[in-house]
Amino acid sequence: MADWGKTHDIAIAATLRKGRRASTPIYETDLGSAYCGDSLKVLRSRPLQAHSGKVQLAFTSPPFPLNTKKSYGNLQGEEYIRWFAKFAPLLRDLVTDDGSIVIEIGNAWVPGEPVMATHVIEAFLRFLKKGGLHLCQEFIWYNPARLPSPVQWVNRERVRVKDAFTRIWWMSPTTRPKADNRKVLREYSPSMRRLIETGKYNAGPRPSEHNIGAESFKTDNSGAIPPNVGGAEAVPALDGMVTPQGFAEYLEEATNLLKAANTLSSDDYRRFCVERGAPVHPARMPATLVEFFVKFLTDAGDTVLDPFAGSNTTGAVAQALGRRWLSVEADWAYAAHSIGRFDPQVVAATCDEIVIQRRPGDQAAASSSPNAMPLFTS
């Protein structure tokens, strides 16, 4: 847990100095570097190009093609599709030959109409084509805590249900990127555990034309292979309403869902921002979601890149898992305050606009910037 305000004080300037090179990190750890600037420019810069062919995983969530403008910036329609496609060759060149590019994007709606736009799907397809990439698998992230939207169609006219999922596309320059689902096994459900322990189940052919062998489910593999969409605890309770009893258990065992509710209002990052009167990034990525793909697609020591880092969840997760990391965020306030995700003992500021000072009497290893300077006001 970060000890900002306990062992270390930090001051962050309100703005980044004009003329400062975006290709210079704003803070670093022993494993990674955080940059602040336009992603296209930073990715094309010499320091990032030095990583060409060395990034094992590019994991990110770019601004969504929303109809309503957000504070963190977003484009719409064809303009969005063209902009998004520019990143395909850049990321393709940065990842290793067996590397992965994983991108999460929310859905879009046609302005003024209760119908969904196809911009997200078109953007993904354009990205695939321009990067010469393969679609390894599509995932669905279900967020049960998401507010009902679009408001007009869901809350007011009541003609649609709430939009509560986003697509995640796993892409790679090869059809066989480095991946190991044994590193992301999840606990067996109670019913599956009983099945393994008793060895009692109905073997034989199924209507799906699968043939379940008499020994198929008797081996304990230390966990269940995770799915790409599903999960009983993430599905609304339907038992006894419109589905047969046991449907929820069936979903957990036979289907998939990456469930991650982004509701950790008391996490260290949010507290760090609130205490300093700084804006909290409104579209934070759940750490559990990042962790799944980092574990699944990389090994310790590999490099993970996030070109739209926001509050830098990706960097923090990579750091915790022993991966090297690179992050880029265009907004200074979000980029600078993402330092709150890191323990002050392991992070160092590399720009004059962030000053870290160890509190008097603290005997911990110094992580302050080399030159002690008067504290800035946020």
Contacts in CASP RR format, 6 or more apart in sequence:
PFRMAT RR
TARGET T0000
AUTHOR 0000-0000-0000
METHOD contacts of the structure
MODEL  1
MADWGKTHDIAIAATLRKGRRASTPIYETDLGSAYCGDSLKVLRSRPLQA
HSGKVQLAFTSPPFPLNTKKSYGNLQGEEYIRWFAKFAPLLRDLVTDDGS
IVIEIGNAWVPGEPVMATHVIEAFLRFLKKGGLHLCQEFIWYNPARLPSP
VQWVNRERVRVKDAFTRIWWMSPTTRPKADNRKVLREYSPSMRRLIETGK
YNAGPRPSEHNIGAESFKTDNSGAIPPNVGGAEAVPALDGMVTPQGFAEY
LEEATNLLKAANTLSSDDYRRFCVERGAPVHPARMPATLVEFFVKFLTDA
GDTVLDPFAGSNTTGAVAQALGRRWLSVEADWAYAAHSIGRFDPQVVAAT
CDEIVIQRRPGDQAAASSSPNAMPLFTS
1 268 0 8 1.000
1 343 0 8 1.000
2 268 0 8 1.000
2 272 0 8 1.000
2 340 0 8 1.000
2 341 0 8 1.000
2 342 0 8 1.000
2 343 0 8 1.000
2 344 0 8 1.000
3 343 0 8 1.000
3 344 0 8 1.000
3 345 0 8 1.000
4 10 0 8 1.000
4 272 0 8 1.000
4 340 0 8 1.000
4 344 0 8 1.000
5 359 0 8 1.000
6 359 0 8 1.000
7 344 0 8 1.000
7 345 0 8 1.000
7 358 0 8 1.000
7 359 0 8 1.000
7 362 0 8 1.000
7 364 0 8 1.000
8 344 0 8 1.000
8 345 0 8 1.000
8 356 0 8 1.000
8 357 0 8 1.000
8 358 0 8 1.000
8 359 0 8 1.000
8 362 0 8 1.000
8 367 0 8 1.000
8 368 0 8 1.000
9 356 0 8 1.000
9 357 0 8 1.000
9 359 0 8 1.000
9 375 0 8 1.000
10 339 0 8 1.000
10 340 0 8 1.000
10 344 0 8 1.000
10 349 0 8 1.000
10 354 0 8 1.000
10 355 0 8 1.000
10 356 0 8 1.000
10 357 0 8 1.000
11 354 0 8 1.000
11 355 0 8 1.000
11 375 0 8 1.000
11 376 0 8 1.000
11 377 0 8 1.000
11 378 0 8 1.000
12 276 0 8 1.000
12 278 0 8 1.000
12 336 0 8 1.000
12 337 0 8 1.000
12 339 0 8 1.000
12 353 0 8 1.000
12 354 0 8 1.000
12 376 0 8 1.000
12 378 0 8 1.000
13 336 0 8 1.000
13 352 0 8 1.000
13 353 0 8 1.000
13 354 0 8 1.000
13 376 0 8 1.000
13 378 0 8 1.000
14 376 0 8 1.000
14 377 0 8 1.000
14 378 0 8 1.000
15 332 0 8 1.000
15 353 0 8 1.000
16 26 0 8 1.000
16 36 0 8 1.000
16 332 0 8 1.000
16 336 0 8 1.000
16 351 0 8 1.000
16 353 0 8 1.000
17 351 0 8 1.000
17 352 0 8 1.000
17 353 0 8 1.000
20 351 0 8 1.000
22 35 0 8 1.000
22 36 0 8 1.000
22 37 0 8 1.000
22 38 0 8 1.000
22 41 0 8 1.000
22 42 0 8 1.000
22 45 0 8 1.000
23 35 0 8 1.000
23 41 0 8 1.000
23 42 0 8 1.000
23 45 0 8 1.000
23 46 0 8 1.000
23 47 0 8 1.000
23 48 0 8 1.000
24 35 0 8 1.000
24 47 0 8 1.000
24 350 0 8 1.000
24 351 0 8 1.000
25 33 0 8 1.000
25 34 0 8 1.000
25 35 0 8 1.000
25 350 0 8 1.000
25 351 0 8 1.000
26 34 0 8 1.000
26 35 0 8 1.000
26 36 0 8 1.000
26 335 0 8 1.000
26 336 0 8 1.000
26 349 0 8 1.000
26 350 0 8 1.000
26 351 0 8 1.000
26 353 0 8 1.000
26 354 0 8 1.000
27 33 0 8 1.000
27 34 0 8 1.000
27 336 0 8 1.000
27 339 0 8 1.000
27 342 0 8 1.000
27 347 0 8 1.000
27 348 0 8 1.000
27 349 0 8 1.000
27 350 0 8 1.000
27 351 0 8 1.000
27 354 0 8 1.000
28 34 0 8 1.000
28 347 0 8 1.000
28 348 0 8 1.000
28 350 0 8 1.000
29 319 0 8 1.000
29 342 0 8 1.000
29 346 0 8 1.000
29 347 0 8 1.000
29 348 0 8 1.000
30 346 0 8 1.000
31 301 0 8 1.000
31 318 0 8 1.000
31 319 0 8 1.000
31 322 0 8 1.000
31 323 0 8 1.000
31 324 0 8 1.000
31 325 0 8 1.000
32 315 0 8 1.000
32 318 0 8 1.000
32 319 0 8 1.000
32 324 0 8 1.000
32 325 0 8 1.000
32 326 0 8 1.000
32 327 0 8 1.000
33 325 0 8 1.000
33 326 0 8 1.000
33 327 0 8 1.000
33 350 0 8 1.000
34 309 0 8 1.000
34 312 0 8 1.000
34 315 0 8 1.000
34 327 0 8 1.000
34 328 0 8 1.000
34 329 0 8 1.000
34 335 0 8 1.000
34 338 0 8 1.000
34 339 0 8 1.000
35 42 0 8 1.000
35 48 0 8 1.000
35 326 0 8 1.000
35 327 0 8 1.000
35 328 0 8 1.000
35 329 0 8 1.000
35 335 0 8 1.000
36 328 0 8 1.000
36 329 0 8 1.000
36 330 0 8 1.000
36 331 0 8 1.000
36 332 0 8 1.000
36 335 0 8 1.000
36 336 0 8 1.000
37 328 0 8 1.000
37 329 0 8 1.000
37 330 0 8 1.000
37 335 0 8 1.000
38 330 0 8 1.000
39 87 0 8 1.000
39 307 0 8 1.000
39 308 0 8 1.000
39 328 0 8 1.000
39 330 0 8 1.000
40 86 0 8 1.000
40 87 0 8 1.000
40 90 0 8 1.000
42 48 0 8 1.000
42 307 0 8 1.000
42 328 0 8 1.000
43 49 0 8 1.000
43 87 0 8 1.000
43 90 0 8 1.000
43 91 0 8 1.000
43 94 0 8 1.000
43 307 0 8 1.000
43 328 0 8 1.000
44 90 0 8 1.000
48 94 0 8 1.000
48 326 0 8 1.000
48 328 0 8 1.000
51 94 0 8 1.000
51 303 0 8 1.000
51 305 0 8 1.000
51 326 0 8 1.000
52 93 0 8 1.000
52 94 0 8 1.000
53 93 0 8 1.000
53 94 0 8 1.000
53 95 0 8 1.000
53 96 0 8 1.000
53 97 0 8 1.000
54 94 0 8 1.000
54 96 0 8 1.000
54 303 0 8 1.000
55 94 0 8 1.000
55 95 0 8 1.000
55 96 0 8 1.000
55 99 0 8 1.000
55 303 0 8 1.000
55 304 0 8 1.000
55 305 0 8 1.000
55 326 0 8 1.000
56 95 0 8 1.000
56 96 0 8 1.000
56 99 0 8 1.000
56 100 0 8 1.000
56 178 0 8 1.000
56 297 0 8 1.000
56 298 0 8 1.000
56 299 0 8 1.000
56 302 0 8 1.000
56 303 0 8 1.000
56 304 0 8 1.000
57 95 0 8 1.000
57 99 0 8 1.000
57 100 0 8 1.000
57 101 0 8 1.000
57 102 0 8 1.000
57 293 0 8 1.000
57 294 0 8 1.000
57 297 0 8 1.000
57 298 0 8 1.000
57 302 0 8 1.000
57 303 0 8 1.000
57 304 0 8 1.000
57 305 0 8 1.000
58 91 0 8 1.000
58 94 0 8 1.000
58 95 0 8 1.000
58 100 0 8 1.000
58 101 0 8 1.000
58 102 0 8 1.000
58 304 0 8 1.000
58 305 0 8 1.000
58 306 0 8 1.000
58 307 0 8 1.000
59 102 0 8 1.000
59 103 0 8 1.000
59 290 0 8 1.000
59 293 0 8 1.000
59 294 0 8 1.000
59 304 0 8 1.000
59 305 0 8 1.000
59 306 0 8 1.000
59 314 0 8 1.000
60 102 0 8 1.000
60 103 0 8 1.000
60 104 0 8 1.000
60 305 0 8 1.000
60 306 0 8 1.000
60 307 0 8 1.000
60 308 0 8 1.000
60 309 0 8 1.000
60 314 0 8 1.000
61 103 0 8 1.000
61 104 0 8 1.000
61 105 0 8 1.000
61 283 0 8 1.000
61 285 0 8 1.000
61 308 0 8 1.000
62 84 0 8 1.000
62 87 0 8 1.000
62 103 0 8 1.000
62 105 0 8 1.000
62 307 0 8 1.000
62 308 0 8 1.000
63 70 0 8 1.000
63 72 0 8 1.000
63 73 0 8 1.000
63 74 0 8 1.000
63 75 0 8 1.000
63 308 0 8 1.000
64 70 0 8 1.000
64 74 0 8 1.000
64 105 0 8 1.000
64 106 0 8 1.000
64 107 0 8 1.000
64 108 0 8 1.000
64 120 0 8 1.000
64 283 0 8 1.000
65 74 0 8 1.000
65 75 0 8 1.000
65 76 0 8 1.000
65 77 0 8 1.000
65 80 0 8 1.000
65 81 0 8 1.000
65 105 0 8 1.000
65 108 0 8 1.000
65 117 0 8 1.000
65 119 0 8 1.000
65 120 0 8 1.000
65 123 0 8 1.000
66 74 0 8 1.000
66 76 0 8 1.000
66 108 0 8 1.000
67 76 0 8 1.000
67 108 0 8 1.000
67 109 0 8 1.000
67 111 0 8 1.000
70 282 0 8 1.000
70 283 0 8 1.000
71 279 0 8 1.000
71 282 0 8 1.000
72 281 0 8 1.000
72 282 0 8 1.000
72 283 0 8 1.000
72 310 0 8 1.000
72 331 0 8 1.000
72 334 0 8 1.000
74 80 0 8 1.000
75 83 0 8 1.000
76 108 0 8 1.000
76 119 0 8 1.000
77 108 0 8 1.000
77 117 0 8 1.000
77 119 0 8 1.000
80 119 0 8 1.000
80 123 0 8 1.000
81 119 0 8 1.000
81 122 0 8 1.000
81 123 0 8 1.000
81 126 0 8 1.000
82 126 0 8 1.000
84 123 0 8 1.000
84 126 0 8 1.000
84 127 0 8 1.000
85 123 0 8 1.000
85 126 0 8 1.000
85 127 0 8 1.000
85 130 0 8 1.000
86 130 0 8 1.000
87 127 0 8 1.000
87 307 0 8 1.000
88 126 0 8 1.000
88 127 0 8 1.000
88 128 0 8 1.000
88 129 0 8 1.000
88 130 0 8 1.000
88 131 0 8 1.000
88 132 0 8 1.000
88 133 0 8 1.000
89 130 0 8 1.000
89 131 0 8 1.000
91 101 0 8 1.000
91 305 0 8 1.000
91 307 0 8 1.000
92 101 0 8 1.000
92 131 0 8 1.000
92 132 0 8 1.000
92 133 0 8 1.000
92 173 0 8 1.000
94 305 0 8 1.000
95 101 0 8 1.000
95 172 0 8 1.000
95 173 0 8 1.000
96 178 0 8 1.000
97 173 0 8 1.000
97 174 0 8 1.000
98 172 0 8 1.000
98 174 0 8 1.000
98 176 0 8 1.000
98 177 0 8 1.000
98 178 0 8 1.000
99 172 0 8 1.000
99 173 0 8 1.000
99 174 0 8 1.000
99 177 0 8 1.000
99 178 0 8 1.000
99 297 0 8 1.000
100 136 0 8 1.000
100 170 0 8 1.000
100 171 0 8 1.000
100 172 0 8 1.000
100 177 0 8 1.000
100 178 0 8 1.000
100 179 0 8 1.000
100 293 0 8 1.000
100 297 0 8 1.000
101 133 0 8 1.000
101 170 0 8 1.000
101 171 0 8 1.000
101 172 0 8 1.000
102 168 0 8 1.000
102 169 0 8 1.000
102 170 0 8 1.000
102 171 0 8 1.000
102 293 0 8 1.000
102 297 0 8 1.000
103 124 0 8 1.000
103 127 0 8 1.000
103 168 0 8 1.000
103 169 0 8 1.000
103 171 0 8 1.000
104 141 0 8 1.000
104 166 0 8 1.000
104 167 0 8 1.000
104 168 0 8 1.000
104 285 0 8 1.000
104 289 0 8 1.000
105 120 0 8 1.000
105 123 0 8 1.000
105 124 0 8 1.000
105 166 0 8 1.000
105 167 0 8 1.000
106 120 0 8 1.000
106 166 0 8 1.000
106 167 0 8 1.000
107 116 0 8 1.000
107 120 0 8 1.000
107 163 0 8 1.000
107 165 0 8 1.000
107 166 0 8 1.000
107 167 0 8 1.000
108 116 0 8 1.000
108 117 0 8 1.000
108 118 0 8 1.000
108 119 0 8 1.000
108 120 0 8 1.000
109 115 0 8 1.000
109 116 0 8 1.000
109 117 0 8 1.000
109 150 0 8 1.000
109 153 0 8 1.000
109 163 0 8 1.000
110 116 0 8 1.000
110 117 0 8 1.000
112 152 0 8 1.000
114 150 0 8 1.000
114 152 0 8 1.000
114 153 0 8 1.000
114 157 0 8 1.000
114 159 0 8 1.000
114 160 0 8 1.000
120 167 0 8 1.000
124 167 0 8 1.000
124 169 0 8 1.000
127 133 0 8 1.000
127 171 0 8 1.000
128 134 0 8 1.000
128 135 0 8 1.000
128 171 0 8 1.000
131 173 0 8 1.000
132 173 0 8 1.000
133 171 0 8 1.000
133 172 0 8 1.000
133 173 0 8 1.000
134 171 0 8 1.000
134 172 0 8 1.000
134 173 0 8 1.000
134 174 0 8 1.000
134 175 0 8 1.000
135 169 0 8 1.000
135 170 0 8 1.000
135 171 0 8 1.000
136 170 0 8 1.000
136 171 0 8 1.000
136 172 0 8 1.000
136 175 0 8 1.000
136 177 0 8 1.000
136 179 0 8 1.000
137 170 0 8 1.000
137 228 0 8 1.000
138 167 0 8 1.000
138 168 0 8 1.000
138 169 0 8 1.000
138 170 0 8 1.000
138 228 0 8 1.000
139 167 0 8 1.000
139 168 0 8 1.000
139 169 0 8 1.000
139 170 0 8 1.000
139 228 0 8 1.000
139 229 0 8 1.000
139 258 0 8 1.000
140 165 0 8 1.000
140 166 0 8 1.000
140 167 0 8 1.000
140 168 0 8 1.000
140 228 0 8 1.000
140 229 0 8 1.000
140 230 0 8 1.000
140 256 0 8 1.000
140 257 0 8 1.000
140 258 0 8 1.000
141 165 0 8 1.000
141 166 0 8 1.000
141 167 0 8 1.000
141 168 0 8 1.000
141 258 0 8 1.000
141 259 0 8 1.000
141 260 0 8 1.000
141 289 0 8 1.000
142 164 0 8 1.000
142 165 0 8 1.000
142 229 0 8 1.000
142 230 0 8 1.000
142 234 0 8 1.000
142 257 0 8 1.000
142 258 0 8 1.000
142 259 0 8 1.000
143 164 0 8 1.000
143 165 0 8 1.000
143 166 0 8 1.000
143 259 0 8 1.000
143 260 0 8 1.000
143 261 0 8 1.000
143 262 0 8 1.000
144 164 0 8 1.000
144 234 0 8 1.000
144 259 0 8 1.000
144 261 0 8 1.000
145 261 0 8 1.000
145 262 0 8 1.000
145 263 0 8 1.000
146 162 0 8 1.000
146 163 0 8 1.000
146 164 0 8 1.000
147 162 0 8 1.000
148 154 0 8 1.000
148 155 0 8 1.000
148 162 0 8 1.000
149 162 0 8 1.000
149 163 0 8 1.000
150 160 0 8 1.000
150 163 0 8 1.000
153 159 0 8 1.000
153 160 0 8 1.000
154 160 0 8 1.000
154 161 0 8 1.000
154 162 0 8 1.000
154 163 0 8 1.000
168 258 0 8 1.000
170 293 0 8 1.000
170 297 0 8 1.000
177 297 0 8 1.000
178 297 0 8 1.000
178 298 0 8 1.000
178 299 0 8 1.000
179 296 0 8 1.000
179 297 0 8 1.000
180 296 0 8 1.000
181 225 0 8 1.000
181 226 0 8 1.000
181 296 0 8 1.000
183 295 0 8 1.000
183 296 0 8 1.000
184 226 0 8 1.000
184 292 0 8 1.000
184 295 0 8 1.000
184 296 0 8 1.000
185 221 0 8 1.000
185 222 0 8 1.000
185 223 0 8 1.000
185 224 0 8 1.000
185 225 0 8 1.000
185 226 0 8 1.000
186 223 0 8 1.000
186 224 0 8 1.000
186 226 0 8 1.000
187 223 0 8 1.000
187 224 0 8 1.000
188 196 0 8 1.000
188 223 0 8 1.000
188 224 0 8 1.000
189 224 0 8 1.000
189 232 0 8 1.000
189 249 0 8 1.000
189 252 0 8 1.000
189 253 0 8 1.000
191 249 0 8 1.000
191 253 0 8 1.000
192 217 0 8 1.000
192 224 0 8 1.000
192 253 0 8 1.000
195 201 0 8 1.000
195 217 0 8 1.000
196 217 0 8 1.000
196 218 0 8 1.000
196 219 0 8 1.000
196 220 0 8 1.000
199 217 0 8 1.000
199 218 0 8 1.000
201 212 0 8 1.000
201 217 0 8 1.000
202 212 0 8 1.000
203 212 0 8 1.000
203 213 0 8 1.000
203 214 0 8 1.000
203 216 0 8 1.000
204 211 0 8 1.000
204 212 0 8 1.000
204 213 0 8 1.000
204 214 0 8 1.000
205 211 0 8 1.000
205 212 0 8 1.000
206 212 0 8 1.000
224 253 0 8 1.000
226 256 0 8 1.000
226 258 0 8 1.000
226 292 0 8 1.000
227 255 0 8 1.000
227 256 0 8 1.000
227 257 0 8 1.000
228 256 0 8 1.000
228 258 0 8 1.000
229 255 0 8 1.000
229 256 0 8 1.000
229 257 0 8 1.000
229 258 0 8 1.000
230 251 0 8 1.000
230 252 0 8 1.000
230 255 0 8 1.000
230 256 0 8 1.000
230 257 0 8 1.000
230 258 0 8 1.000
230 259 0 8 1.000
231 251 0 8 1.000
231 252 0 8 1.000
231 255 0 8 1.000
231 256 0 8 1.000
231 257 0 8 1.000
231 259 0 8 1.000
232 248 0 8 1.000
232 249 0 8 1.000
232 251 0 8 1.000
232 252 0 8 1.000
233 252 0 8 1.000
233 259 0 8 1.000
234 257 0 8 1.000
234 259 0 8 1.000
235 248 0 8 1.000
235 251 0 8 1.000
235 257 0 8 1.000
237 248 0 8 1.000
238 247 0 8 1.000
238 248 0 8 1.000
239 245 0 8 1.000
239 246 0 8 1.000
239 247 0 8 1.000
239 248 0 8 1.000
251 257 0 8 1.000
258 289 0 8 1.000
258 292 0 8 1.000
260 286 0 8 1.000
260 288 0 8 1.000
260 289 0 8 1.000
261 286 0 8 1.000
262 284 0 8 1.000
262 285 0 8 1.000
262 286 0 8 1.000
264 270 0 8 1.000
264 286 0 8 1.000
268 340 0 8 1.000
268 341 0 8 1.000
269 280 0 8 1.000
269 284 0 8 1.000
269 311 0 8 1.000
269 337 0 8 1.000
269 338 0 8 1.000
269 340 0 8 1.000
269 341 0 8 1.000
270 280 0 8 1.000
272 278 0 8 1.000
272 337 0 8 1.000
272 340 0 8 1.000
272 341 0 8 1.000
273 279 0 8 1.000
273 280 0 8 1.000
273 337 0 8 1.000
274 280 0 8 1.000
276 337 0 8 1.000
276 378 0 8 1.000
277 378 0 8 1.000
278 333 0 8 1.000
278 337 0 8 1.000
278 378 0 8 1.000
279 333 0 8 1.000
279 334 0 8 1.000
279 337 0 8 1.000
280 311 0 8 1.000
281 310 0 8 1.000
281 311 0 8 1.000
281 334 0 8 1.000
281 338 0 8 1.000
283 310 0 8 1.000
284 310 0 8 1.000
284 311 0 8 1.000
284 313 0 8 1.000
285 311 0 8 1.000
285 313 0 8 1.000
285 314 0 8 1.000
286 313 0 8 1.000
287 313 0 8 1.000
287 316 0 8 1.000
287 317 0 8 1.000
290 313 0 8 1.000
290 314 0 8 1.000
290 317 0 8 1.000
290 318 0 8 1.000
291 317 0 8 1.000
291 321 0 8 1.000
294 304 0 8 1.000
294 314 0 8 1.000
294 317 0 8 1.000
294 318 0 8 1.000
294 321 0 8 1.000
294 323 0 8 1.000
295 321 0 8 1.000
298 304 0 8 1.000
298 323 0 8 1.000
300 321 0 8 1.000
300 322 0 8 1.000
300 323 0 8 1.000
301 322 0 8 1.000
301 323 0 8 1.000
301 324 0 8 1.000
302 323 0 8 1.000
302 324 0 8 1.000
303 323 0 8 1.000
303 324 0 8 1.000
303 325 0 8 1.000
303 326 0 8 1.000
304 314 0 8 1.000
304 315 0 8 1.000
304 318 0 8 1.000
304 323 0 8 1.000
304 324 0 8 1.000
304 325 0 8 1.000
304 326 0 8 1.000
305 325 0 8 1.000
305 326 0 8 1.000
305 327 0 8 1.000
306 312 0 8 1.000
306 314 0 8 1.000
306 315 0 8 1.000
306 325 0 8 1.000
306 326 0 8 1.000
306 327 0 8 1.000
306 328 0 8 1.000
307 328 0 8 1.000
308 328 0 8 1.000
308 329 0 8 1.000
309 315 0 8 1.000
309 327 0 8 1.000
309 328 0 8 1.000
309 329 0 8 1.000
309 335 0 8 1.000
309 338 0 8 1.000
310 327 0 8 1.000
310 329 0 8 1.000
310 331 0 8 1.000
310 334 0 8 1.000
310 335 0 8 1.000
310 338 0 8 1.000
311 334 0 8 1.000
311 337 0 8 1.000
311 338 0 8 1.000
311 341 0 8 1.000
312 327 0 8 1.000
312 329 0 8 1.000
312 335 0 8 1.000
312 338 0 8 1.000
312 341 0 8 1.000
313 341 0 8 1.000
314 325 0 8 1.000
314 327 0 8 1.000
315 325 0 8 1.000
315 327 0 8 1.000
315 341 0 8 1.000
316 338 0 8 1.000
316 341 0 8 1.000
316 342 0 8 1.000
318 324 0 8 1.000
318 325 0 8 1.000
319 325 0 8 1.000
319 342 0 8 1.000
319 346 0 8 1.000
327 338 0 8 1.000
329 335 0 8 1.000
329 338 0 8 1.000
332 353 0 8 1.000
336 353 0 8 1.000
336 354 0 8 1.000
339 347 0 8 1.000
339 349 0 8 1.000
339 354 0 8 1.000
344 356 0 8 1.000
344 367 0 8 1.000
345 364 0 8 1.000
345 365 0 8 1.000
345 367 0 8 1.000
346 367 0 8 1.000
347 356 0 8 1.000
347 367 0 8 1.000
348 356 0 8 1.000
348 367 0 8 1.000
348 368 0 8 1.000
348 369 0 8 1.000
349 355 0 8 1.000
349 356 0 8 1.000
349 368 0 8 1.000
349 369 0 8 1.000
350 369 0 8 1.000
352 373 0 8 1.000
353 376 0 8 1.000
354 369 0 8 1.000
355 368 0 8 1.000
355 369 0 8 1.000
355 372 0 8 1.000
355 373 0 8 1.000
355 374 0 8 1.000
355 375 0 8 1.000
355 376 0 8 1.000
356 367 0 8 1.000
356 368 0 8 1.000
356 369 0 8 1.000
357 368 0 8 1.000
357 372 0 8 1.000
357 375 0 8 1.000
358 364 0 8 1.000
358 366 0 8 1.000
358 367 0 8 1.000
358 368 0 8 1.000
END
